[in-house]
Amino acid sequence: MKARRVWAITRKEFIHVIRDPRSLAIAVAMPMLLLLLFGYALTLDVDNVPTVVWDQSESPASREFVSRFEGSRYFSLRARLRNYGEIERAIDSRLALVALVIPTDFARLVESGRPAAVQLIVDGSDSNTATLAISYAEAVAQTYSEDLAIRPSFARRSGLREGGMTRRLGGRVSPPPLDLRPRVWFNSDMESRNYIIPGLIAVIMMVIAAFLTSLTVAREWERGTMEQLISTPVKGNELILGKLIPYFLIGFLDVLLAVLMGEFLFQVPLRGSVALLFGVSAVFLAGTLSLGMLISIVAKNQLLANQVALVLTFLPSFLLSGFIYAIANMPRPIQVLTHVVPARYFVALLKSIYLKGVGLEIVAMEAFLLAIFGAAVVILANFAFKKKLA
């Protein structure tokens, strides 16, 4: 392999990219556009859930309970209704996703220290939002119950010792209930954007990198210039390397811009090593660019290569990488299949570097498997190109 021949192919590919505005737009503008679009549109946070209330008690106790929902950022009170028919219409028309029904004897039961049942009606057509809304409502109700329990008047009526949470049952004093105090590490505010953006960088880089190089060799075959290149002293591995270098540099620029956008636009914390981040990104780019090159060599047609690259990169990296859906929750055969998806390892690496700030000693296995993928695809691309020329 001679550097002079590699540089000649690299220069030729650079000139093609610069002279073709569409390729340049895909290479630079498209990743930024996708990151902006998905970064703002894709969120798993559930805030301001539309809520309606039917307060049959209309007492100070019920109004205080409703105020807990009004004061929460997770619920947005839209209307106060008077019957189940109005609740049904509100949920059917998407005016509300949650309805709170307070019974007429709510105040009497609360004041007497007995349990008061409150009904929560949730629109289950959106199961994710429904599950989170139920959890938030249970947290509000639990906080309200705990506040009631420490009030002296309520404690005397309920058999509780004032100033504490010890409860008297059957003439004996029971131990305090379990006091669970959760503490969230790495993403204390539970912002979905903090783990979506690192995963999104991996998915976008996977798609764009393979998409760009999937057109290079196929374009040479379609235009009839491949025969001219074959007739030159340029060898197959020199041709592949020369075509990879320009897109590698462009991809590295895309990673840099994506990291800057995550830091300054989306305010995603980068706690780990910047050098490690760009190091694993370089390994990932080398593998995905070679994958696109392999597709281009095998397809020999730009349209077919484009479609195959999209199918082999976007769907697996979006669905099977752990970017959105936890791999542990997938069926066992699908979990096994995810091991051949390189974005799985890059997503894990980015999330660990971004949020946990870990070093290479912790993520060495993921980095090693990513390197194995890159080396294997490069070898396959060289082998496929030599076979095409044979």
Backbone hydrogen bonds in HBPLUS format (Angstrom, degrees):
<---DONOR---> <-ACCEPTOR-->    atom                        ^
c    i                          cat <-CA-CA->   ^        H-A-AA   ^      H-
h    n   atom  resd res      DA  || num        DHA   H-A  angle D-A-AA Bond
n    s   type  num  typ     dist DA aas  dist angle  dist       angle   num
A0006-VAL N   A0002-LYS O   3.19 MM   4  6.53 161.2  2.23 150.3 156.0     1
A0007-TRP N   A0003-ALA O   2.86 MM   4  6.00 159.9  1.90 149.0 154.2     2
A0008-ALA N   A0004-ARG O   3.08 MM   4  6.29 145.0  2.21 138.4 147.5     3
A0009-ILE N   A0005-ARG O   3.17 MM   4  6.49 159.9  2.21 150.5 153.9     4
A0010-THR N   A0006-VAL O   2.91 MM   4  6.15 159.5  1.96 150.7 157.4     5
A0011-ARG N   A0007-TRP O   2.84 MM   4  5.94 161.9  1.87 148.7 153.0     6
A0012-LYS N   A0008-ALA O   3.05 MM   4  6.20 157.3  2.10 142.6 149.0     7
A0013-GLU N   A0009-ILE O   2.98 MM   4  6.24 157.0  2.03 149.4 155.0     8
A0014-PHE N   A0010-THR O   2.92 MM   4  6.17 153.6  1.99 149.8 157.4     9
A0015-ILE N   A0011-ARG O   2.99 MM   4  6.22 162.2  2.03 151.5 155.6    10
A0016-HIS N   A0012-LYS O   3.09 MM   4  6.37 153.1  2.17 143.4 150.7    11
A0017-VAL N   A0013-GLU O   3.03 MM   4  6.29 158.0  2.08 147.7 152.8    12
A0018-ILE N   A0014-PHE O   2.98 MM   4  6.22 165.3  2.00 156.1 159.7    13
A0019-ARG N   A0015-ILE O   2.97 MM   4  6.07 155.3  2.03 146.9 153.6    14
A0020-ASP N   A0016-HIS O   3.06 MM   4  6.08 122.1  2.41 138.0 151.4    15
A0020-ASP N   A0017-VAL O   3.30 MM   3  5.21 144.1  2.44  94.7 104.8    16
A0024-LEU N   A0020-ASP O   3.14 MM   4  6.45 161.7  2.17 155.0 160.7    17
A0025-ALA N   A0021-PRO O   2.80 MM   4  5.96 153.5  1.87 146.5 153.8    18
A0026-ILE N   A0022-ARG O   2.94 MM   4  6.15 159.7  1.98 147.7 153.1    19
A0027-ALA N   A0023-SER O   2.88 MM   4  6.00 152.8  1.95 143.2 151.4    20
A0028-VAL N   A0024-LEU O   3.00 MM   4  6.12 152.5  2.07 148.2 153.5    21
A0029-ALA N   A0025-ALA O   2.85 MM   4  4.92 117.0  2.25 120.1 138.1    22
A0030-MET N   A0025-ALA O   2.97 MM   5  6.33 149.0  2.07 159.1 163.6    23
A0033-LEU N   A0029-ALA O   2.91 MM   4  6.12 158.4  1.96 156.7 163.7    24
A0034-LEU N   A0030-MET O   2.89 MM   4  6.07 164.6  1.92 157.5 161.2    25
A0035-LEU N   A0031-PRO O   2.94 MM   4  6.07 154.8  2.00 143.1 150.3    26
A0036-LEU N   A0032-MET O   2.95 MM   4  6.16 155.9  2.01 146.1 152.4    27
A0037-LEU N   A0033-LEU O   2.89 MM   4  6.07 165.3  1.91 150.8 155.3    28
A0038-PHE N   A0034-LEU O   2.87 MM   4  5.91 170.3  1.88 154.1 155.6    29
A0039-GLY N   A0035-LEU O   2.80 MM   4  5.41 143.4  1.94 130.1 142.1    30
A0040-TYR N   A0036-LEU O   3.19 MM   4  6.16 153.3  2.26 141.0 145.1    31
A0041-ALA N   A0037-LEU O   2.92 MM   4  5.88 155.1  1.98 146.8 155.1    32
A0042-LEU N   A0038-PHE O   2.81 MM   4  5.03 153.8  1.88 128.7 136.9    33
A0048-ASN N   A0073-ARG O   3.00 MM  25  5.90 162.9  2.03 136.9 142.0    34
A0049-VAL N   A0074-TYR O   2.79 MM  25  5.91 169.6  1.81 128.7 128.6    35
A0076-SER N   A0049-VAL O   2.92 MM  27  5.56 161.5  1.96 140.0 134.8    36
A0097-LEU N   A0050-PRO O   2.91 MM  47  5.51 163.2  1.94 134.4 137.0    37
A0098-VAL N   A0050-PRO O   3.16 MM  48  6.43 148.6  2.26 156.9 164.0    38
A0051-THR N   A0076-SER O   2.88 MM  25  5.65 155.9  1.94 151.8 145.9    39
A0078-ARG N   A0051-THR O   2.68 MM  27  5.70 170.9  1.69 168.4 168.2    40
A0052-VAL N   A0098-VAL O   2.97 MM  46  6.49 151.4  2.06 150.0 158.6    41
A0100-LEU N   A0052-VAL O   2.87 MM  48  6.32 159.2  1.92 154.4 160.4    42
A0053-VAL N   A0079-ALA O   3.07 MM  26  6.56 154.9  2.13 149.6 157.1    43
A0081-LEU N   A0053-VAL O   2.76 MM  28  5.98 150.3  1.85 144.5 154.5    44
A0054-TRP N   A0100-LEU O   2.81 MM  46  6.19 164.3  1.83 165.8 167.8    45
A0102-ILE N   A0054-TRP O   2.98 MM  48  6.28 165.5  2.00 153.3 157.4    46
A0056-GLN N   A0102-ILE O   3.03 MM  46  5.70 152.0  2.11 147.2 151.4    47
A0063-ARG N   A0059-SER O   2.90 MM   4  6.13 160.6  1.94 156.9 163.0    48
A0064-GLU N   A0060-PRO O   2.93 MM   4  6.07 150.5  2.02 143.3 151.0    49
A0065-PHE N   A0061-ALA O   3.05 MM   4  6.30 152.7  2.12 141.9 149.3    50
A0066-VAL N   A0062-SER O   2.90 MM   4  6.17 159.4  1.94 150.3 155.4    51
A0067-SER N   A0063-ARG O   2.93 MM   4  6.08 146.8  2.04 139.8 149.2    52
A0068-ARG N   A0065-PHE O   3.14 MM   3  5.37 137.6  2.33  99.6 110.8    53
A0069-PHE N   A0066-VAL O   3.01 MM   3  5.35 127.5  2.29 105.0 117.7    54
A0070-GLU N   A0066-VAL O   3.04 MM   4  6.44 155.6  2.10 148.5 156.2    55
A0071-GLY N   A0067-SER O   2.85 MM   4  5.96 149.2  1.95 144.7 152.0    56
A0072-SER N   A0069-PHE O   3.23 MM   3  5.18 152.3  2.31  97.8 106.1    57
A0087-ILE N   A0083-ASN O   3.31 MM   4  6.66 151.0  2.40 139.9 148.1    58
A0088-GLU N   A0084-TYR O   2.87 MM   4  6.11 159.4  1.92 151.2 155.8    59
A0089-ARG N   A0085-GLY O   3.04 MM   4  6.30 159.0  2.09 146.5 151.9    60
A0090-ALA N   A0086-GLU O   2.93 MM   4  6.08 153.7  2.00 143.6 151.0    61
A0091-ILE N   A0087-ILE O   3.00 MM   4  6.25 157.3  2.06 152.3 157.4    62
A0092-ASP N   A0088-GLU O   2.90 MM   4  6.03 159.4  1.95 147.8 154.4    63
A0093-SER N   A0089-ARG O   2.96 MM   4  6.01 152.1  2.04 144.7 151.3    64
A0095-LEU N   A0090-ALA O   2.85 MM   5  4.97 129.7  2.11 157.6 163.7    65
A0096-ALA N   A0090-ALA O   3.20 MM   6  5.59 149.0  2.30 124.5 122.6    66
A0094-ARG N   A0091-ILE O   3.19 MM   3  5.01 161.1  2.23 101.6 106.8    67
A0123-ASP N   A0097-LEU O   2.87 MM  26  5.13 160.1  1.91 155.6 155.2    68
A0099-ALA N   A0121-ILE O   2.73 MM  22  4.91 153.2  1.80 149.3 155.6    69
A0121-ILE N   A0099-ALA O   2.79 MM  22  4.91 166.6  1.80 153.9 156.4    70
A0101-VAL N   A0119-GLN O   2.84 MM  18  4.97 175.4  1.84 152.3 153.8    71
A0119-GLN N   A0101-VAL O   2.99 MM  18  4.97 148.7  2.09 158.8 154.9    72
A0106-PHE N   A0103-PRO O   3.34 MM   3  5.45 154.5  2.41 112.5 111.7    73
A0109-LEU N   A0105-ASP O   3.05 MM   4  6.16 163.9  2.08 153.3 157.4    74
A0110-VAL N   A0106-PHE O   2.98 MM   4  6.16 163.6  2.01 154.8 159.7    75
A0111-GLU N   A0107-ALA O   2.89 MM   4  5.99 165.6  1.91 151.9 156.1    76
A0112-SER N   A0108-ARG O   3.04 MM   4  6.11 139.8  2.21 138.8 148.9    77
A0114-ARG N   A0109-LEU O   2.94 MM   5  5.15 146.7  2.05 160.4 157.5    78
A0113-GLY N   A0110-VAL O   3.13 MM   3  5.18 156.9  2.18 102.6 109.6    79
A0130-ALA N   A0126-ASP O   2.90 MM   4  6.04 160.5  1.94 156.6 163.2    80
A0131-THR N   A0127-SER O   2.91 MM   4  6.00 160.7  1.95 147.6 151.8    81
A0132-LEU N   A0128-ASN O   3.14 MM   4  6.37 165.9  2.16 150.0 153.5    82
A0133-ALA N   A0129-THR O   2.82 MM   4  5.93 157.4  1.87 150.1 157.2    83
A0134-ILE N   A0130-ALA O   2.98 MM   4  6.16 157.4  2.03 148.8 154.1    84
A0135-SER N   A0131-THR O   3.13 MM   4  6.38 157.5  2.18 143.9 150.0    85
A0136-TYR N   A0132-LEU O   2.90 MM   4  6.17 158.5  1.95 151.9 157.6    86
A0137-ALA N   A0133-ALA O   2.89 MM   4  6.08 160.4  1.93 148.9 154.4    87
A0138-GLU N   A0134-ILE O   2.89 MM   4  6.09 157.2  1.94 149.8 156.0    88
A0139-ALA N   A0135-SER O   3.03 MM   4  6.25 148.3  2.13 142.0 150.5    89
A0140-VAL N   A0136-TYR O   2.99 MM   4  6.33 153.0  2.06 148.9 155.9    90
A0141-ALA N   A0137-ALA O   2.93 MM   4  6.19 164.7  1.96 152.6 156.5    91
A0142-GLN N   A0138-GLU O   2.87 MM   4  5.98 153.2  1.94 143.4 151.1    92
A0143-THR N   A0139-ALA O   2.98 MM   4  6.16 157.8  2.03 145.3 150.8    93
A0144-TYR N   A0140-VAL O   3.00 MM   4  6.23 156.4  2.06 147.7 154.3    94
A0145-SER N   A0141-ALA O   2.94 MM   4  6.16 156.2  2.00 146.8 153.2    95
A0146-GLU N   A0142-GLN O   2.94 MM   4  6.18 157.9  1.99 148.9 154.7    96
A0147-ASP N   A0143-THR O   2.97 MM   4  6.19 154.5  2.04 145.9 152.8    97
A0148-LEU N   A0144-TYR O   2.99 MM   4  6.26 151.4  2.08 144.8 152.6    98
A0149-ALA N   A0145-SER O   2.94 MM   4  6.17 150.1  2.03 144.8 153.3    99
A0151-ARG N   A0148-LEU O   3.18 MM   3  5.45 159.6  2.22 107.6 113.9   100
A0155-ALA N   A0151-ARG O   2.85 MM   4  6.00 154.8  1.91 157.0 165.5   101
A0156-ARG N   A0152-PRO O   2.98 MM   4  6.24 155.6  2.04 152.4 157.4   102
A0157-ARG N   A0153-SER O   3.25 MM   4  6.47 160.2  2.29 142.8 147.6   103
A0158-SER N   A0154-PHE O   2.88 MM   4  5.98 143.1  2.02 144.7 155.3   104
A0159-GLY N   A0155-ALA O   3.02 MM   4  5.88 112.1  2.50 138.7 151.0   105
A0160-LEU N   A0155-ALA O   2.63 MM   5  4.37 150.9  1.71 144.8 145.2   106
A0168-ARG N   A0159-GLY O   3.03 MM   9  5.25 138.9  2.20 133.1 145.6   107
A0161-ARG N   A0166-THR O   3.30 MM   5  5.88 157.5  2.35 154.8 161.3   108
A0164-GLY N   A0161-ARG O   3.15 MM   3  5.72 149.6  2.24 141.3 139.9   109
A0174-SER N   A0167-ARG O   2.72 MM   7  5.44 167.9  1.74 174.5 173.3   110
A0169-LEU N   A0172-ARG O   2.79 MM   3  5.40 150.0  1.88 169.5 167.9   111
A0172-ARG N   A0169-LEU O   3.06 MM   3  5.40 163.9  2.09 114.6 118.4   112
A0190-MET N   A0187-ASN O   2.88 MM   3  5.31 160.6  1.91 118.7 124.9   113
A0194-ASN N   A0191-GLU O   3.17 MM   3  5.71 143.8  2.31 110.9 119.1   114
A0195-TYR N   A0192-SER O   3.25 MM   3  5.76 142.7  2.40 109.0 117.4   115
A0196-ILE N   A0192-SER O   2.93 MM   4  6.01 137.2  2.12 147.5 160.9   116
A0197-ILE N   A0193-ARG O   3.12 MM   4  5.82 173.1  2.12 142.7 144.2   117
A0200-LEU N   A0196-ILE O   2.71 MM   4  5.82 145.7  1.82 149.6 161.3   118
A0201-ILE N   A0197-ILE O   2.96 MM   4  6.20 148.7  2.06 152.4 158.9   119
A0202-ALA N   A0198-PRO O   3.36 MM   4  6.71 155.3  2.43 142.9 148.2   120
A0203-VAL N   A0199-GLY O   3.07 MM   4  6.40 160.3  2.11 149.9 154.7   121
A0204-ILE N   A0200-LEU O   2.95 MM   4  6.08 171.6  1.95 155.5 157.6   122
A0205-MET N   A0201-ILE O   2.97 MM   4  6.05 163.2  2.00 147.9 153.1   123
A0206-MET N   A0202-ALA O   2.98 MM   4  6.09 151.9  2.06 144.5 152.4   124
A0207-VAL N   A0203-VAL O   3.08 MM   4  6.34 161.5  2.11 151.3 155.2   125
A0208-ILE N   A0204-ILE O   2.88 MM   4  5.99 174.3  1.88 160.4 161.4   126
A0209-ALA N   A0205-MET O   3.00 MM   4  5.69 160.2  2.04 138.6 145.0   127
A0210-ALA N   A0206-MET O   3.35 MM   4  6.27 165.9  2.37 138.1 142.2   128
A0211-PHE N   A0207-VAL O   2.91 MM   4  5.92 150.2  2.00 145.0 154.6   129
A0212-LEU N   A0208-ILE O   2.92 MM   4  6.07 157.9  1.97 153.4 157.4   130
A0213-THR N   A0209-ALA O   3.35 MM   4  6.61 175.1  2.35 157.2 155.9   131
A0214-SER N   A0210-ALA O   3.04 MM   4  5.89 129.4  2.31 136.6 149.1   132
A0215-LEU N   A0212-LEU O   3.41 MM   3  6.09 168.5  2.43 114.2 117.5   133
A0216-THR N   A0213-THR O   3.32 MM   3  5.28 150.9  2.41 100.6 108.3   134
A0219-ARG N   A0215-LEU O   2.93 MM   4  5.71 143.0  2.07 134.6 143.4   135
A0220-GLU N   A0216-THR O   3.31 MM   4  6.66 149.7  2.40 140.1 147.6   136
A0220-GLU N   A0217-VAL O   3.06 MM   3  5.09 116.6  2.47  94.8 110.2   137
A0221-TRP N   A0217-VAL O   3.04 MM   4  6.44 153.8  2.12 151.9 158.8   138
A0222-GLU N   A0218-ALA O   2.98 MM   4  6.22 161.8  2.01 149.9 154.4   139
A0223-ARG N   A0219-ARG O   2.98 MM   4  6.10 157.0  2.03 149.1 154.8   140
A0225-THR N   A0220-GLU O   3.07 MM   5  5.13 126.8  2.37 147.7 154.3   141
A0226-MET N   A0220-GLU O   3.23 MM   6  4.95 140.2  2.40 124.3 116.4   142
A0224-GLY N   A0221-TRP O   3.33 MM   3  5.23 149.1  2.43  95.8 104.7   143
A0229-LEU N   A0225-THR O   3.11 MM   4  6.47 153.7  2.19 147.3 154.1   144
A0230-ILE N   A0226-MET O   2.86 MM   4  6.11 155.9  1.92 151.9 158.9   145
A0231-SER N   A0227-GLU O   3.07 MM   4  6.24 144.5  2.20 139.1 147.6   146
A0232-THR N   A0229-LEU O   3.17 MM   3  5.32 151.5  2.25 102.0 110.5   147
A0239-LEU N   A0235-LYS O   2.94 MM   4  6.19 151.6  2.02 150.1 158.2   148
A0240-ILE N   A0236-GLY O   3.02 MM   4  6.29 162.5  2.06 151.8 155.7   149
A0241-LEU N   A0237-ASN O   3.00 MM   4  6.06 165.9  2.02 142.8 147.3   150
A0242-GLY N   A0238-GLU O   2.87 MM   4  5.89 159.8  1.91 143.5 150.0   151
A0243-LYS N   A0239-LEU O   3.05 MM   4  6.19 146.8  2.16 142.6 150.7   152
A0244-LEU N   A0240-ILE O   2.96 MM   4  6.15 137.3  2.14 142.6 154.9   153
A0244-LEU N   A0241-LEU O   3.12 MM   3  5.01 125.3  2.44  92.3 106.8   154
A0245-ILE N   A0241-LEU O   3.07 MM   4  6.22 155.4  2.13 156.8 160.3   155
A0248-PHE N   A0244-LEU O   2.81 MM   4  5.94 142.5  1.95 155.3 167.8   156
A0249-LEU N   A0245-ILE O   3.03 MM   4  6.29 159.7  2.08 156.3 159.8   157
A0250-ILE N   A0246-PRO O   3.00 MM   4  6.28 157.0  2.05 145.3 152.2   158
A0251-GLY N   A0247-TYR O   2.78 MM   4  5.83 156.9  1.83 138.7 145.8   159
A0252-PHE N   A0248-PHE O   2.85 MM   4  6.06 149.8  1.94 144.1 152.7   160
A0253-LEU N   A0249-LEU O   2.97 MM   4  6.23 147.9  2.08 141.5 150.1   161
A0254-ASP N   A0250-ILE O   2.92 MM   4  6.27 150.9  2.01 146.4 154.9   162
A0255-VAL N   A0251-GLY O   2.94 MM   4  6.27 152.1  2.02 146.8 153.8   163
A0256-LEU N   A0252-PHE O   3.02 MM   4  6.29 158.4  2.07 145.0 150.5   164
A0257-LEU N   A0253-LEU O   2.93 MM   4  6.23 163.3  1.96 154.2 158.1   165
A0258-ALA N   A0254-ASP O   2.87 MM   4  6.05 155.5  1.93 147.8 155.0   166
A0259-VAL N   A0255-VAL O   2.89 MM   4  6.11 158.2  1.93 152.4 157.7   167
A0260-LEU N   A0256-LEU O   2.99 MM   4  6.23 159.0  2.04 149.1 155.0   168
A0261-MET N   A0257-LEU O   2.89 MM   4  6.11 155.1  1.96 146.5 153.5   169
A0262-GLY N   A0258-ALA O   2.89 MM   4  6.11 158.4  1.94 147.5 153.5   170
A0263-GLU N   A0259-VAL O   2.97 MM   4  6.15 148.7  2.07 144.3 152.7   171
A0264-PHE N   A0260-LEU O   2.91 MM   4  6.00 175.7  1.92 156.9 158.0   172
A0265-LEU N   A0261-MET O   2.82 MM   4  4.92 143.4  1.95 127.4 138.9   173
A0266-PHE N   A0261-MET O   3.03 MM   5  6.49 152.7  2.11 155.1 161.9   174
A0268-VAL N   A0262-GLY O   2.80 MM   6  5.44 173.8  1.80 160.2 158.1   175
A0271-ARG N   A0354-TYR O   2.97 MM  83  5.36 172.6  1.97 135.6 138.0   176
A0272-GLY N   A0353-ILE O   2.86 MM  81  4.63 119.2  2.24 150.2 160.1   177
A0277-LEU N   A0273-SER O   3.05 MM   4  6.27 153.0  2.13 140.3 148.0   178
A0278-PHE N   A0274-VAL O   3.02 MM   4  6.31 164.1  2.05 154.7 156.8   179
A0279-GLY N   A0275-ALA O   2.86 MM   4  5.96 141.0  2.01 140.5 152.6   180
A0280-VAL N   A0276-LEU O   3.01 MM   4  6.19 169.8  2.02 155.4 155.2   181
A0281-SER N   A0277-LEU O   3.07 MM   4  6.17 145.2  2.19 136.9 147.5   182
A0282-ALA N   A0278-PHE O   2.95 MM   4  6.05 145.4  2.08 136.7 144.2   183
A0283-VAL N   A0279-GLY O   3.22 MM   4  6.59 154.9  2.29 144.7 150.7   184
A0284-PHE N   A0280-VAL O   2.94 MM   4  6.14 159.4  1.98 146.0 151.8   185
A0285-LEU N   A0281-SER O   2.83 MM   4  5.99 160.0  1.87 148.6 154.2   186
A0286-ALA N   A0282-ALA O   3.01 MM   4  6.17 159.1  2.06 146.0 151.3   187
A0287-GLY N   A0283-VAL O   3.20 MM   4  6.47 155.6  2.26 145.2 151.0   188
A0288-THR N   A0284-PHE O   2.96 MM   4  6.21 169.1  1.97 158.6 161.1   189
A0289-LEU N   A0285-LEU O   2.86 MM   4  5.81 162.9  1.89 151.8 156.8   190
A0290-SER N   A0286-ALA O   3.16 MM   4  6.13 150.9  2.25 133.3 141.3   191
A0291-LEU N   A0287-GLY O   2.91 MM   4  6.17 141.3  2.06 140.0 151.5   192
A0292-GLY N   A0288-THR O   3.03 MM   4  6.34 157.0  2.08 146.9 151.3   193
A0293-MET N   A0289-LEU O   2.96 MM   4  6.23 151.5  2.04 142.3 150.9   194
A0294-LEU N   A0290-SER O   2.81 MM   4  6.04 152.6  1.88 145.8 152.9   195
A0295-ILE N   A0291-LEU O   2.99 MM   4  6.30 157.3  2.04 149.5 155.1   196
A0296-SER N   A0292-GLY O   2.94 MM   4  6.16 154.6  2.00 145.4 152.6   197
A0297-ILE N   A0293-MET O   2.91 MM   4  6.16 151.5  1.99 149.3 156.8   198
A0298-VAL N   A0294-LEU O   3.06 MM   4  6.26 162.4  2.09 150.6 154.7   199
A0299-ALA N   A0295-ILE O   2.92 MM   4  5.94 164.4  1.94 151.7 156.4   200
A0300-LYS N   A0296-SER O   3.17 MM   4  5.90 166.5  2.19 139.7 143.9   201
A0305-ALA N   A0301-ASN O   2.83 MM   4  5.91 162.6  1.86 155.7 161.6   202
A0306-ASN N   A0302-GLN O   2.86 MM   4  5.94 153.7  1.93 145.4 152.4   203
A0307-GLN N   A0303-LEU O   3.07 MM   4  6.32 164.3  2.10 150.6 153.9   204
A0308-VAL N   A0304-LEU O   2.92 MM   4  6.11 166.2  1.94 155.2 159.2   205
A0309-ALA N   A0305-ALA O   2.94 MM   4  5.99 159.6  1.98 144.9 150.9   206
A0310-LEU N   A0306-ASN O   3.07 MM   4  6.28 154.5  2.14 146.0 152.7   207
A0311-VAL N   A0307-GLN O   3.05 MM   4  6.30 159.9  2.09 150.1 155.0   208
A0312-LEU N   A0308-VAL O   2.92 MM   4  6.04 163.5  1.95 153.9 158.6   209
A0313-THR N   A0309-ALA O   3.09 MM   4  5.98 126.1  2.39 138.0 149.0   210
A0314-PHE N   A0310-LEU O   3.02 MM   4  5.57 144.3  2.15 135.8 145.7   211
A0317-SER N   A0313-THR O   3.04 MM   4  5.83 155.9  2.10 143.3 151.0   212
A0318-PHE N   A0314-PHE O   2.86 MM   4  5.84 147.5  1.97 149.9 158.7   213
A0319-LEU N   A0315-LEU O   2.92 MM   4  5.87 163.6  1.94 154.1 158.5   214
A0320-LEU N   A0316-PRO O   2.76 MM   4  5.04 150.0  1.85 133.7 143.7   215
A0329-ASN N   A0326-ALA O   3.16 MM   3  5.59 150.1  2.26 107.8 115.9   216
A0330-MET N   A0327-ILE O   3.06 MM   3  5.33 163.5  2.09 112.0 117.3   217
A0334-ILE N   A0331-PRO O   3.02 MM   3  5.39 119.6  2.40 108.2 123.1   218
A0335-GLN N   A0331-PRO O   2.96 MM   4  6.28 153.0  2.03 154.4 163.2   219
A0336-VAL N   A0332-ARG O   3.07 MM   4  6.39 154.2  2.14 152.9 158.9   220
A0337-LEU N   A0333-PRO O   3.08 MM   4  6.36 151.0  2.16 140.0 148.0   221
A0338-THR N   A0334-ILE O   3.02 MM   4  6.32 141.3  2.17 147.8 157.4   222
A0339-HIS N   A0336-VAL O   3.23 MM   3  5.78 158.0  2.28 111.8 118.0   223
A0340-VAL N   A0337-LEU O   3.20 MM   3  6.05 169.7  2.21 124.4 127.0   224
A0341-VAL N   A0338-THR O   3.08 MM   3  5.20 164.3  2.11 110.8 114.0   225
A0344-ARG N   A0341-VAL O   3.03 MM   3  5.68 151.1  2.11 117.3 125.1   226
A0345-TYR N   A0342-PRO O   3.11 MM   3  5.66 125.9  2.42 111.5 121.9   227
A0346-PHE N   A0342-PRO O   3.25 MM   4  6.61 159.9  2.30 149.5 155.5   228
A0347-VAL N   A0343-ALA O   2.81 MM   4  5.80 160.9  1.84 149.7 154.3   229
A0348-ALA N   A0344-ARG O   3.18 MM   4  6.33 161.4  2.21 140.3 145.4   230
A0349-LEU N   A0345-TYR O   2.94 MM   4  6.12 153.5  2.02 141.7 149.4   231
A0350-LEU N   A0346-PHE O   2.89 MM   4  6.08 167.0  1.90 152.3 155.2   232
A0351-LYS N   A0347-VAL O   2.99 MM   4  6.13 168.8  2.00 154.9 157.9   233
A0352-SER N   A0348-ALA O   3.05 MM   4  6.10 155.8  2.11 142.0 148.9   234
A0353-ILE N   A0349-LEU O   2.90 MM   4  6.08 161.6  1.93 152.9 158.2   235
A0354-TYR N   A0350-LEU O   2.78 MM   4  5.80 166.7  1.79 152.5 157.1   236
A0355-LEU N   A0351-LYS O   2.95 MM   4  5.70 157.3  2.00 140.9 146.4   237
A0356-LYS N   A0352-SER O   3.05 MM   4  4.96 129.1  2.32 114.0 128.7   238
A0357-GLY N   A0352-SER O   2.89 MM   5  6.22 121.3  2.24 148.9 164.2   239
A0362-ILE N   A0359-GLY O   3.16 MM   3  5.75 150.9  2.25 112.8 120.2   240
A0367-ALA N   A0363-VAL O   3.06 MM   4  6.29 164.6  2.09 155.3 160.1   241
A0368-PHE N   A0364-ALA O   2.82 MM   4  5.95 152.8  1.89 147.4 155.4   242
A0369-LEU N   A0365-MET O   2.94 MM   4  6.19 164.7  1.96 154.5 157.7   243
A0370-LEU N   A0366-GLU O   2.97 MM   4  6.14 150.1  2.06 143.8 152.4   244
A0371-ALA N   A0367-ALA O   2.96 MM   4  6.19 150.5  2.05 143.5 151.3   245
A0372-ILE N   A0368-PHE O   2.89 MM   4  6.22 151.8  1.97 148.9 157.2   246
A0373-PHE N   A0369-LEU O   2.97 MM   4  6.22 155.6  2.03 143.8 149.7   247
A0374-GLY N   A0370-LEU O   3.03 MM   4  6.32 161.8  2.06 147.7 152.0   248
A0375-ALA N   A0371-ALA O   2.94 MM   4  6.16 167.4  1.95 154.5 157.3   249
A0376-ALA N   A0372-ILE O   2.94 MM   4  6.03 160.3  1.97 148.7 154.6   250
A0377-VAL N   A0373-PHE O   3.00 MM   4  6.19 161.4  2.04 154.0 158.3   251
A0378-VAL N   A0374-GLY O   3.07 MM   4  6.22 157.9  2.12 147.8 153.9   252
A0379-ILE N   A0375-ALA O   3.05 MM   4  6.27 162.6  2.09 149.6 153.8   253
A0380-LEU N   A0376-ALA O   2.96 MM   4  6.17 159.1  2.01 146.9 153.0   254
A0381-ALA N   A0377-VAL O   2.87 MM   4  6.03 155.6  1.93 147.6 154.0   255
A0382-ASN N   A0378-VAL O   3.09 MM   4  6.36 160.4  2.13 149.8 154.1   256
A0383-PHE N   A0379-ILE O   2.95 MM   4  6.17 161.0  1.99 150.2 155.9   257
A0384-ALA N   A0380-LEU O   2.82 MM   4  5.98 162.1  1.86 151.8 156.6   258
A0385-PHE N   A0381-ALA O   3.01 MM   4  6.14 153.9  2.07 144.5 151.4   259
A0386-LYS N   A0382-ASN O   3.05 MM   4  6.24 162.2  2.08 149.1 153.5   260
A0387-LYS N   A0383-PHE O   2.98 MM   4  6.19 152.1  2.06 145.1 153.2   261
A0388-LYS N   A0384-ALA O   2.97 MM   4  6.21 145.7  2.09 141.1 150.0   262
A0389-LEU N   A0385-PHE O   3.08 MM   4  6.36 148.5  2.19 145.0 153.1   263
A0390-ALA N   A0386-LYS O   3.05 MM   4  6.20 129.8  2.31 138.1 151.1   264
